[in-house]
Amino acid sequence: MFENDPPKPAKLDLEQLSVDELKQRIEALKVDIAACEAEIEKKQAHKSAADDFFKS
């Protein structure tokens, strides 16, 4: 592992969470997923622009 890699979070014991806590966790994860997808799109757009620039 590299020094700059963040440590992996400990695995959460989902059995210990209530239904409401699980629903809140799902919503928080959906927000994180949307942020990751937006970042992927941004990076792909930058890569595509760079690829187009260097093709010329």
N, C-alpha and C positions, 0 to 999 in steps of 0.2 A: 504494500500500500504506500502511496505517496504521502509526504508530510503535510501537504495542503488539503488532502481529502478530509472532509468532516467525519467525525466518528459516527459509526452506524448506531442509530438509537436502539435501545433495548427493546426486545419484542414485547408488545403490550398484551396482557392477558385479557382478551375480550370477554371472557366469562365473568370477570369481576365487574364489568360495566353494566349499568342499567340500560333499558331500552332507550330512554331519552338521551343518555350519554352516548350510546352507539349512534343514534340519529345525528347528534351534534358532531360527532367525529366524522361521519360520512359527509356532512355538509362542509366541514373544514377540509377534508381530503378533496372534495370536488373543487373547492377554490384553489387548492394547491395544484391539482391536475390542470385546471384552466390556465393557471399562470405558467406551468411548464409547457403546455401546448402553445401558448402565445410566444414564449421564448424560442421554442423550436421553429415556429413560423418566421420569426425575426431573423434567426440565424440562417435558416434556409434561404431567405431573401437576400441576405448579405452575401452568402456563398454564391448564389446564382448571379448576383451583380458582379462579383469578382470574377467568376468563370467567364461571363460575357465580356468583361473588360480585357481579360488576358487572351481570349480567342482572337480578338481583333489584331 
